Amino acid sequence: MRNVNVLVVTSASLDEGFLDDIKAVDPRLTIVDGRQAFAAEIIKENKQGQGYDRFLKELGLSSDWHIPETMVDLDTLLAQAEVIFISFLFPDKLITRAPRAKWIHIGNTGIDQFIASDIFSGRVIVTNSRGAIASPMAELTVGFIFALAKNIPRLLKNKKDKHWTRLVNLELLGKTVGIIGLGAVGSQVARLAKGIGMRVIAVEKAAIRRSYNIWGIDEVYTGEELLDMLHESDFVVMSAPLTAETQALIGEKEFRAMKATAYLINVARGKLIDEPVLVRALKEGWIAGAGLDVFDTEPLPSGNELWELPNVVISPHIAGSVDTRSPKIVGLFCNNLKRYLAGQQLINIVDKEKGF
């Protein structure tokens, strides 16, 4: 019975004990925790950045950590690995240093930060965690819709100021939500919106003609019909992956096409939107407001005008930060491990050309 070496290099805030969950999949697996070895490399090479700081903090380490002399270095661990689990950070020249690797799993959904790396050289299979946390991301999206429609930010301010001011809210029944990106998150947003009684329309890049009443969606537009969809929408939801094609997808022309009473919701990637133009659109009343979980620069700088705008609801990139995150992501990886050991097709294989 062949043994399979699985190296865990990084893990984005997964629950303690997740390694035991992976070990329980099959006795043929040897699970190697390479996180401290990667941390040692980060410290030795004095790597700087928010991601590195976050990773060290996750392990309870700091830049002055005394690295044990007996620690096996990361090169040795990578050289032995057949399967590698990474998330949001990964070692430089990973493929070169891991000649036995056959499969790399990314423990998050977005892969835009990995595209330029060597992991997409074609030698190994790359999968991601697409769909694992689609439900909570869709829930926050709908939460933004309710917050904006029901004047929640204004109500909270009135409570703080002890002002009894009656407001006129939007009724969501019959309103139109337009979704850009019909992947796992967009599809779940559509399901929840239909449950509220909203009309759901969407843009699907692969669509070759306008379609009606398909996939539970009232109307599906082609990519060339984006402006038409925007004009019809009371709420526009961004749930597309970030690719070269979708970067700055929403700019001045697109904001001008939206209703002055419409709201923009973004839980995908900040760079899908031309952020300076978004600020203008919000300040000058091209659109009514926005609910934003992602931004061009994160953390959002304190001097960014978005903080001050009363028609904006902000959350700090937490759409996927939920109590079920770890079991969902680890569960998906474990399911794929079973498929790998059985010689079956893996789910969520990433297509570098498509960018997801």
KEKE-3310 file (N, C-alpha, C; in steps of 0.2 Angstrom, whole numbers, plus 5000, padded with zeros to 4 digits):
npx = (5004:5004:5012:5007:5014:5009:5010:5008:5009:5004:4990:4975:4969:4963:4954:4961:4967:4964:4973:4973:4960:4963:4973:4964:4958:4964:4975:4986:4991:5004:5005:5013:5017:5022:5022:5030:5042:5041:5039:5051:5059:5054:5057:5071:5074:5069:5057:5044:5028:5010:5004:5014:5016:5003:5003:5013:5008:4997:5003:5008:5020:5034:5045:5057:5058:5066:5074:5073:5088:5087:5077:5069:5073:5063:5066:5069:5057:5049:5055:5051:5037:5022:5009:5003:4997:4992:4989:4984:4997:5013:5028:5043:5047:5041:5037:5049:5056:5050:5050:5044:5030:5013:5001:4993:4984:4975:4970:4960:4948:4950:4962:4970:4982:4991:4993:5004:5014:5025:5017:5008:5014:5010:5015:5010:4994:4982:4971:4957:4948:4935:4918:4917:4914:4903:4890:4890:4896:4887:4876:4881:4881:4867:4864:4870:4862:4850:4854:4856:4844:4835:4840:4849:4863:4860:4850:4857:4866:4857:4852:4864:4865:4853:4842:4825:4820:4809:4810:4809:4809:4816:4805:4809:4803:4800:4810:4824:4839:4855:4867:4884:4894:4891:4896:4899:4896:4888:4877:4872:4868:4858:4848:4845:4840:4829:4821:4817:4809:4813:4817:4828:4842:4856:4873:4882:4897:4899:4888:4879:4868:4854:4845:4830:4822:4831:4842:4836:4835:4829:4832:4846:4860:4871:4889:4892:4881:4881:4879:4866:4860:4865:4858:4845:4845:4842:4850:4866:4877:4893:4902:4911:4927:4943:4952:4962:4953:4942:4947:4944:4932:4920:4918:4918:4909:4900:4895:4888:4878:4870:4855:4851:4846:4851:4861:4877:4885:4899:4908:4918:4932:4942:4948:4940:4932:4934:4940:4942:4933:4922:4921:4918:4906:4898:4898:4893:4881:4878:4875:4865:4871:4883:4888:4902:4914:4927:4942:4953:4965:4970:4973:4959:4964:4965:4963:4955:4942:4930:4927:4921:4909:4892:4883:4888:4891:4903:4913:4927:4933:4927:4918:4919:4923:4918:4910:4910:4920:4932:4929:4922:4932:4942:4935:4932:4945:4948:4939:4943:4956:4952:4947:4959:4967:4960:4961:4953:4944:4949:4940:4936:4947:4959:4959:4971:4971:4958:4957:4952)
npy = (4994:5010:5024:5041:5057:5071:5088:5102:5119:5132:5139:5146:5153:5141:5129:5123:5107:5103:5096:5084:5080:5079:5068:5058:5054:5043:5029:5028:5040:5052:5065:5080:5094:5108:5122:5129:5127:5135:5147:5149:5151:5163:5172:5171:5176:5188:5193:5204:5211:5212:5199:5190:5194:5191:5177:5173:5178:5170:5158:5161:5167:5178:5190:5189:5176:5162:5151:5134:5124:5111:5110:5104:5109:5119:5116:5103:5097:5100:5094:5081:5080:5075:5079:5096:5107:5124:5141:5157:5161:5156:5147:5153:5149:5136:5125:5121:5118:5107:5093:5081:5084:5082:5087:5102:5110:5124:5133:5143:5153:5163:5165:5174:5180:5170:5168:5173:5165:5150:5139:5136:5130:5119:5106:5101:5096:5109:5114:5122:5130:5133:5137:5132:5141:5148:5150:5158:5169:5173:5176:5187:5196:5197:5203:5215:5220:5221:5230:5242:5244:5246:5256:5254:5259:5272:5271:5266:5276:5286:5280:5281:5295:5297:5301:5302:5298:5296:5285:5282:5267:5255:5243:5226:5216:5212:5220:5222:5212:5212:5201:5199:5187:5171:5160:5149:5158:5168:5161:5156:5168:5172:5162:5165:5178:5176:5170:5180:5186:5194:5200:5192:5194:5192:5192:5182:5177:5167:5165:5164:5170:5180:5173:5166:5163:5152:5141:5145:5159:5174:5181:5180:5188:5191:5193:5205:5212:5219:5233:5234:5226:5232:5243:5239:5235:5236:5233:5229:5215:5210:5196:5190:5181:5188:5193:5196:5200:5204:5214:5231:5231:5237:5253:5271:5272:5261:5264:5275:5269:5263:5265:5280:5277:5265:5252:5246:5231:5223:5208:5201:5204:5219:5225:5223:5234:5251:5260:5274:5280:5274:5281:5294:5292:5289:5300:5310:5306:5297:5284:5276:5271:5259:5243:5236:5224:5221:5229:5240:5242:5234:5232:5244:5260:5273:5286:5285:5290:5283:5278:5289:5292:5293:5284:5272:5255:5246:5232:5222:5213:5201:5191:5178:5174:5164:5154:5141:5140:5133:5119:5117:5121:5112:5100:5100:5098:5086:5077:5078:5072:5059:5056:5058:5047:5037:5037:5045:5059:5075:5088:5105:5109:5121:5132:5140:5148:5153:5159:5154)
npz = (5000:4995:5002:5004:5004:5012:5013:5023:5021:5023:5032:5032:5045:5050:5061:5076:5076:5064:5056:5061:5057:5043:5043:5047:5036:5028:5031:5023:5021:5025:5035:5035:5045:5039:5043:5053:5048:5036:5042:5048:5037:5031:5042:5042:5029:5030:5026:5021:5024:5024:5023:5027:5040:5046:5044:5053:5065:5066:5069:5082:5082:5081:5073:5080:5084:5090:5081:5081:5081:5077:5068:5054:5038:5026:5012:5012:5017:5006:4996:4998:4997:4990:4989:4992:5003:5003:5007:5004:5006:4999:4997:4989:4972:4971:4964:4958:4969:4974:4968:4967:4968:4964:4966:4970:4983:4985:4999:4998:4989:4979:4966:4961:4966:4964:4951:4944:4949:4949:4951:4942:4931:4924:4927:4938:4946:4950:4963:4970:4984:4979:4981:4994:5005:5000:5004:5016:5011:5002:5011:5018:5007:5005:5017:5016:5006:5014:5024:5017:5010:5021:5028:5039:5043:5045:5055:5066:5068:5072:5084:5092:5093:5099:5092:5087:5073:5059:5045:5028:5020:5008:5000:4997:4990:4974:4969:4958:4957:4951:4945:4944:4939:4940:4948:4962:4973:4967:4962:4974:4980:4971:4974:4987:4985:4977:4987:4995:4986:4976:4959:4949:4939:4928:4922:4912:4906:4897:4890:4875:4870:4875:4888:4897:4912:4918:4926:4938:4937:4932:4921:4910:4904:4891:4890:4883:4885:4897:4901:4899:4908:4920:4920:4922:4935:4953:4963:4962:4961:4964:4960:4954:4948:4950:4936:4922:4912:4920:4928:4935:4929:4932:4929:4925:4914:4916:4929:4926:4918:4928:4938:4947:4959:4963:4971:4974:4977:4984:4986:4981:4974:4977:4966:4955:4953:4948:4959:4963:4954:4959:4971:4967:4960:4971:4979:4970:4967:4957:4959:4972:4984:4992:4997:5004:5005:5001:4994:4985:4991:5006:5023:5022:5020:5032:5028:5017:5007:5007:5020:5026:5019:5020:5014:5012:5017:5026:5027:5034:5024:5027:5022:5021:5033:5044:5057:5052:5043:5044:5045:5033:5022:5025:5024:5011:5005:5011:5005:4992:4994:4996:4984:4976:4981:4976:4963:4956:4947:4952:4961:4957:4949:4944:4931:4923:4912:4912:4924:4936)
capx = (5000:5008:5011:5007:5016:5005:5014:5004:5013:5001:4983:4972:4964:4959:4953:4965:4965:4962:4978:4970:4955:4966:4976:4959:4956:4967:4981:4991:4993:5008:5004:5018:5016:5028:5021:5035:5048:5040:5040:5058:5062:5051:5061:5078:5075:5067:5051:5040:5021:5004:5002:5019:5014:4997:5005:5017:5004:4993:5007:5010:5027:5036:5051:5063:5058:5073:5073:5077:5093:5086:5071:5070:5072:5058:5068:5069:5050:5046:5057:5048:5030:5018:5003:5004:4991:4994:4983:4986:5005:5017:5036:5046:5050:5038:5038:5056:5059:5045:5050:5039:5023:5008:4994:4994:4978:4974:4964:4955:4944:4953:4969:4973:4988:4995:4994:5011:5019:5027:5013:5004:5018:5007:5017:5006:4987:4981:4964:4956:4942:4929:4912:4917:4911:4899:4884:4891:4897:4880:4873:4884:4879:4860:4865:4871:4856:4845:4856:4855:4837:4832:4843:4852:4868:4857:4847:4863:4868:4851:4852:4869:4863:4847:4837:4819:4818:4806:4813:4806:4813:4814:4803:4813:4799:4799:4815:4829:4846:4859:4873:4890:4897:4887:4899:4895:4893:4883:4871:4868:4865:4852:4843:4842:4836:4822:4817:4815:4804:4816:4818:4835:4845:4863:4877:4886:4901:4899:4881:4879:4862:4849:4841:4825:4820:4836:4846:4832:4836:4824:4835:4853:4862:4878:4894:4891:4875:4882:4876:4859:4859:4866:4852:4839:4846:4841:4856:4871:4881:4899:4904:4916:4934:4947:4956:4964:4947:4937:4950:4941:4926:4915:4921:4913:4903:4896:4891:4883:4872:4866:4850:4853:4843:4854:4866:4882:4888:4905:4911:4923:4938:4941:4950:4934:4929:4938:4938:4942:4927:4916:4920:4915:4899:4894:4898:4890:4874:4877:4871:4863:4876:4887:4890:4909:4918:4934:4945:4959:4971:4968:4967:4957:4968:4961:4962:4951:4935:4924:4926:4917:4903:4886:4879:4892:4892:4910:4915:4934:4935:4925:4912:4921:4926:4913:4912:4910:4925:4937:4926:4920:4938:4946:4931:4933:4951:4948:4935:4948:4961:4949:4947:4966:4969:4956:4963:4947:4945:4948:4935:4939:4954:4960:4961:4975:4969:4951:4959:4948)
capy = (5000:5016:5030:5048:5062:5078:5094:5108:5124:5137:5138:5153:5153:5135:5127:5119:5100:5102:5091:5077:5078:5076:5062:5053:5052:5037:5027:5029:5047:5055:5072:5084:5101:5112:5129:5132:5128:5140:5153:5150:5154:5170:5176:5171:5180:5195:5194:5209:5212:5210:5192:5187:5196:5188:5170:5172:5179:5164:5153:5163:5168:5185:5190:5188:5169:5158:5145:5128:5121:5104:5110:5102:5115:5119:5113:5095:5095:5101:5088:5074:5081:5073:5084:5101:5112:5131:5146:5164:5162:5150:5148:5155:5143:5131:5119:5119:5115:5101:5089:5075:5086:5080:5090:5107:5113:5131:5133:5149:5153:5167:5163:5180:5182:5165:5167:5174:5160:5144:5133:5135:5128:5113:5100:5098:5098:5114:5114:5128:5129:5137:5135:5130:5146:5152:5152:5164:5175:5176:5179:5194:5200:5199:5207:5222:5223:5223:5236:5248:5245:5247:5262:5252:5263:5279:5270:5265:5283:5289:5277:5284:5302:5297:5304:5298:5300:5291:5285:5278:5261:5251:5236:5222:5212:5214:5224:5218:5211:5210:5197:5198:5181:5166:5154:5147:5163:5172:5156:5156:5175:5171:5158:5169:5184:5174:5168:5187:5189:5199:5198:5190:5194:5191:5192:5176:5178:5161:5165:5167:5174:5181:5168:5168:5157:5147:5140:5149:5166:5177:5183:5179:5192:5190:5198:5211:5216:5221:5239:5233:5222:5237:5248:5236:5232:5240:5231:5226:5211:5208:5190:5187:5181:5193:5190:5201:5202:5208:5220:5237:5229:5243:5260:5277:5270:5256:5267:5280:5265:5261:5269:5284:5274:5258:5251:5241:5226:5219:5203:5197:5207:5226:5227:5222:5241:5257:5263:5282:5282:5273:5287:5300:5290:5289:5307:5314:5303:5293:5278:5278:5268:5253:5238:5234:5219:5221:5235:5240:5242:5231:5236:5251:5266:5278:5292:5283:5294:5278:5278:5295:5292:5290:5279:5266:5250:5243:5226:5221:5207:5195:5188:5171:5173:5162:5149:5135:5141:5128:5112:5117:5120:5105:5095:5099:5095:5079:5074:5078:5068:5052:5055:5057:5041:5032:5039:5049:5066:5080:5093:5112:5110:5127:5133:5146:5153:5156:5163:5152)
capz = (5000:4994:5006:5001:5009:5012:5016:5025:5022:5026:5033:5034:5051:5051:5068:5079:5075:5057:5054:5063:5052:5037:5045:5048:5029:5026:5034:5018:5021:5030:5035:5038:5046:5037:5044:5056:5043:5032:5046:5049:5030:5031:5046:5039:5023:5032:5021:5024:5021:5029:5023:5031:5047:5048:5045:5059:5071:5066:5073:5088:5082:5079:5069:5084:5086:5090:5077:5084:5077:5075:5064:5047:5034:5021:5006:5014:5017:5000:4991:4999:4996:4984:4989:4996:5005:5004:5007:5004:5005:4997:4996:4982:4967:4974:4959:4957:4976:4976:4961:4968:4969:4959:4967:4975:4984:4988:5004:4998:4983:4974:4964:4957:4969:4963:4944:4941:4952:4945:4952:4936:4926:4920:4929:4944:4946:4955:4964:4975:4988:4977:4983:5001:5009:4996:5008:5021:5007:4999:5016:5019:5002:5006:5023:5013:5003:5019:5027:5013:5009:5027:5032:5045:5045:5048:5061:5071:5070:5076:5091:5095:5094:5102:5088:5085:5066:5055:5039:5023:5018:5002:5000:4992:4986:4967:4966:4954:4959:4945:4948:4939:4941:4942:4951:4968:4977:4963:4962:4981:4980:4967:4977:4993:4983:4975:4993:4997:4982:4971:4953:4948:4933:4929:4917:4911:4901:4892:4887:4868:4868:4881:4890:4902:4917:4917:4933:4943:4936:4928:4914:4909:4899:4888:4893:4879:4887:4904:4902:4899:4915:4925:4919:4925:4942:4959:4967:4958:4965:4961:4963:4948:4950:4947:4930:4917:4909:4924:4932:4933:4925:4933:4929:4924:4909:4920:4934:4922:4916:4933:4941:4952:4965:4963:4975:4972:4982:4981:4991:4977:4974:4976:4959:4950:4952:4948:4966:4963:4951:4963:4976:4963:4959:4977:4981:4966:4967:4951:4962:4979:4989:4991:5002:5002:5009:4998:4992:4981:4996:5012:5026:5019:5023:5036:5024:5011:5007:5008:5027:5028:5015:5024:5010:5011:5022:5025:5032:5033:5020:5032:5020:5022:5040:5048:5062:5049:5038:5044:5043:5026:5018:5027:5022:5004:5004:5013:5000:4986:4995:4995:4976:4974:4983:4972:4956:4953:4945:4957:4960:4958:4946:4942:4924:4923:4906:4914:4930:4941)
cpx = (5004:5007:5011:5009:5012:5008:5009:5009:5010:4993:4980:4967:4960:4959:4959:4963:4963:4967:4976:4964:4958:4969:4971:4956:4958:4973:4987:4994:4998:5008:5010:5017:5022:5027:5027:5041:5047:5041:5047:5061:5060:5056:5068:5079:5072:5061:5046:5033:5016:5003:5007:5017:5008:4999:5009:5013:4999:4996:5009:5017:5028:5043:5058:5062:5064:5071:5077:5082:5092:5080:5073:5069:5066:5060:5067:5062:5047:5048:5054:5040:5027:5012:5004:4998:4994:4988:4986:4993:5008:5024:5038:5048:5047:5039:5045:5059:5055:5045:5046:5032:5019:5002:4996:4986:4978:4968:4960:4952:4948:4960:4973:4980:4993:4997:5001:5016:5020:5022:5008:5008:5015:5010:5013:4998:4986:4973:4963:4950:4936:4923:4911:4913:4906:4893:4885:4893:4891:4876:4875:4881:4871:4860:4866:4865:4850:4847:4855:4848:4833:4835:4847:4858:4865:4853:4852:4865:4863:4851:4858:4868:4857:4842:4831:4817:4815:4808:4809:4811:4811:4811:4807:4809:4798:4805:4820:4836:4849:4865:4878:4894:4893:4890:4895:4892:4887:4876:4868:4865:4858:4846:4841:4838:4829:4818:4814:4809:4807:4817:4826:4837:4853:4867:4882:4890:4901:4893:4882:4873:4858:4845:4836:4824:4825:4840:4842:4833:4832:4826:4843:4855:4869:4883:4894:4885:4875:4879:4869:4857:4859:4860:4846:4839:4845:4847:4860:4876:4887:4902:4908:4923:4937:4952:4958:4958:4943:4940:4947:4935:4921:4919:4916:4907:4898:4892:4886:4877:4868:4861:4853:4851:4846:4859:4871:4885:4894:4908:4916:4930:4938:4943:4945:4931:4935:4936:4938:4935:4921:4915:4916:4907:4895:4893:4894:4883:4873:4873:4870:4867:4879:4888:4897:4912:4926:4936:4951:4965:4968:4974:4965:4960:4963:4959:4957:4944:4929:4922:4920:4910:4897:4882:4883:4892:4899:4910:4923:4936:4933:4920:4913:4923:4920:4915:4913:4916:4930:4935:4924:4926:4941:4942:4931:4939:4951:4944:4939:4953:4958:4949:4954:4968:4966:4957:4957:4949:4944:4943:4939:4946:4954:4962:4964:4973:4962:4953:4955:4947)
cpy = (5006:5022:5037:5053:5069:5083:5100:5114:5130:5136:5144:5152:5147:5133:5123:5112:5099:5097:5084:5075:5076:5069:5056:5050:5045:5035:5028:5036:5049:5062:5076:5091:5105:5120:5132:5132:5134:5147:5155:5153:5161:5174:5176:5176:5187:5197:5199:5209:5209:5203:5188:5188:5192:5180:5169:5173:5173:5158:5155:5165:5176:5184:5189:5181:5166:5152:5139:5125:5115:5104:5108:5107:5114:5115:5105:5093:5095:5096:5082:5074:5079:5078:5089:5106:5119:5135:5153:5166:5156:5152:5150:5149:5137:5124:5116:5115:5108:5097:5083:5077:5084:5084:5096:5110:5119:5131:5139:5149:5157:5165:5168:5181:5176:5164:5168:5169:5154:5138:5131:5133:5122:5107:5097:5100:5103:5114:5120:5126:5132:5133:5133:5134:5150:5154:5158:5170:5178:5179:5186:5199:5202:5203:5214:5225:5225:5230:5242:5249:5248:5253:5260:5257:5270:5277:5269:5272:5287:5287:5280:5291:5303:5302:5300:5301:5295:5291:5281:5273:5259:5245:5232:5218:5215:5218:5219:5218:5208:5207:5197:5193:5176:5159:5152:5152:5167:5167:5156:5163:5175:5168:5162:5175:5182:5172:5174:5189:5194:5195:5197:5190:5194:5191:5186:5177:5173:5161:5168:5171:5175:5175:5170:5161:5151:5147:5144:5156:5168:5178:5183:5183:5190:5195:5205:5215:5218:5228:5239:5230:5228:5241:5246:5235:5238:5239:5227:5222:5209:5202:5186:5186:5187:5190:5197:5204:5206:5213:5227:5236:5235:5249:5265:5275:5266:5259:5272:5276:5263:5267:5274:5281:5267:5258:5245:5237:5223:5215:5199:5199:5215:5228:5226:5229:5246:5261:5271:5284:5280:5278:5293:5298:5290:5296:5312:5312:5300:5286:5280:5276:5262:5249:5235:5230:5219:5227:5235:5239:5239:5230:5242:5256:5271:5284:5291:5287:5289:5278:5283:5295:5289:5285:5273:5262:5247:5237:5225:5215:5201:5191:5180:5169:5171:5156:5142:5135:5135:5121:5112:5117:5114:5100:5094:5096:5088:5075:5073:5073:5060:5051:5054:5050:5035:5033:5042:5056:5070:5085:5100:5113:5117:5128:5140:5151:5157:5161:5160:5144)
cpz = (5000:4999:5002:5006:5007:5016:5017:5026:5025:5027:5035:5039:5052:5059:5070:5078:5068:5054:5055:5059:5045:5038:5045:5041:5027:5029:5030:5018:5027:5030:5039:5039:5045:5039:5048:5052:5038:5035:5047:5043:5030:5035:5044:5033:5024:5027:5025:5020:5026:5029:5028:5039:5050:5049:5051:5065:5072:5070:5080:5088:5080:5075:5073:5087:5085:5087:5079:5079:5074:5070:5057:5042:5028:5015:5007:5013:5010:4995:4992:4998:4990:4983:4994:4997:5006:5004:5008:5004:5003:4996:4989:4978:4970:4970:4959:4964:4978:4970:4961:4968:4963:4960:4972:4976:4988:4992:5004:4991:4977:4972:4961:4959:4967:4955:4941:4944:4947:4946:4946:4930:4921:4923:4934:4943:4952:4956:4970:4979:4986:4979:4991:5006:5005:5000:5012:5017:5004:5005:5018:5013:5003:5012:5021:5010:5008:5022:5024:5012:5015:5031:5038:5047:5049:5055:5067:5073:5074:5083:5095:5097:5098:5099:5086:5078:5062:5048:5034:5020:5011:5003:4995:4988:4979:4964:4963:4957:4953:4947:4942:4942:4944:4944:4957:4972:4973:4963:4968:4982:4977:4971:4983:4991:4981:4981:4996:4993:4977:4964:4952:4941:4934:4922:4917:4905:4895:4888:4880:4866:4875:4882:4896:4906:4916:4924:4938:4943:4931:4921:4915:4903:4897:4891:4889:4881:4895:4905:4903:4906:4920:4925:4922:4932:4947:4964:4962:4962:4961:4964:4958:4951:4947:4942:4927:4914:4913:4929:4930:4929:4926:4934:4927:4919:4912:4925:4931:4920:4921:4935:4946:4959:4967:4968:4972:4978:4980:4987:4987:4978:4973:4969:4954:4948:4952:4954:4966:4959:4955:4969:4973:4962:4965:4980:4977:4964:4960:4953:4969:4985:4987:4998:5000:5007:5007:4995:4988:4986:5003:5017:5022:5023:5027:5033:5018:5012:5009:5015:5029:5024:5019:5020:5008:5018:5021:5030:5030:5030:5025:5029:5021:5029:5044:5052:5058:5043:5038:5042:5035:5021:5019:5024:5014:5002:5005:5008:4994:4987:4994:4987:4973:4975:4979:4965:4952:4951:4951:4956:4961:4955:4943:4935:4924:4918:4908:4920:4936:4940)
residu = (MET:ARG:ASN:VAL:ASN:VAL:LEU:VAL:VAL:THR:SER:ALA:SER:LEU:ASP:GLU:GLY:PHE:LEU:ASP:ASP:ILE:LYS:ALA:VAL:ASP:PRO:ARG:LEU:THR:ILE:VAL:ASP:GLY:ARG:GLN:ALA:PHE:ALA:ALA:GLU:ILE:ILE:LYS:GLU:ASN:LYS:GLN:GLY:GLN:GLY:TYR:ASP:ARG:PHE:LEU:LYS:GLU:LEU:GLY:LEU:SER:SER:ASP:TRP:HIS:ILE:PRO:GLU:THR:MET:VAL:ASP:LEU:ASP:THR:LEU:LEU:ALA:GLN:ALA:GLU:VAL:ILE:PHE:ILE:SER:PHE:LEU:PHE:PRO:ASP:LYS:LEU:ILE:THR:ARG:ALA:PRO:ARG:ALA:LYS:TRP:ILE:HIS:ILE:GLY:ASN:THR:GLY:ILE:ASP:GLN:PHE:ILE:ALA:SER:ASP:ILE:PHE:SER:GLY:ARG:VAL:ILE:VAL:THR:ASN:SER:ARG:GLY:ALA:ILE:ALA:SER:PRO:MET:ALA:GLU:LEU:THR:VAL:GLY:PHE:ILE:PHE:ALA:LEU:ALA:LYS:ASN:ILE:PRO:ARG:LEU:LEU:LYS:ASN:LYS:LYS:ASP:LYS:HIS:TRP:THR:ARG:LEU:VAL:ASN:LEU:GLU:LEU:LEU:GLY:LYS:THR:VAL:GLY:ILE:ILE:GLY:LEU:GLY:ALA:VAL:GLY:SER:GLN:VAL:ALA:ARG:LEU:ALA:LYS:GLY:ILE:GLY:MET:ARG:VAL:ILE:ALA:VAL:GLU:LYS:ALA:ALA:ILE:ARG:ARG:SER:TYR:ASN:ILE:TRP:GLY:ILE:ASP:GLU:VAL:TYR:THR:GLY:GLU:GLU:LEU:LEU:ASP:MET:LEU:HIS:GLU:SER:ASP:PHE:VAL:VAL:MET:SER:ALA:PRO:LEU:THR:ALA:GLU:THR:GLN:ALA:LEU:ILE:GLY:GLU:LYS:GLU:PHE:ARG:ALA:MET:LYS:ALA:THR:ALA:TYR:LEU:ILE:ASN:VAL:ALA:ARG:GLY:LYS:LEU:ILE:ASP:GLU:PRO:VAL:LEU:VAL:ARG:ALA:LEU:LYS:GLU:GLY:TRP:ILE:ALA:GLY:ALA:GLY:LEU:ASP:VAL:PHE:ASP:THR:GLU:PRO:LEU:PRO:SER:GLY:ASN:GLU:LEU:TRP:GLU:LEU:PRO:ASN:VAL:VAL:ILE:SER:PRO:HIS:ILE:ALA:GLY:SER:VAL:ASP:THR:ARG:SER:PRO:LYS:ILE:VAL:GLY:LEU:PHE:CYS:ASN:ASN:LEU:LYS:ARG:TYR:LEU:ALA:GLY:GLN:GLN:LEU:ILE:ASN:ILE:VAL:ASP:LYS:GLU:LYS:GLY:PHE)
# end
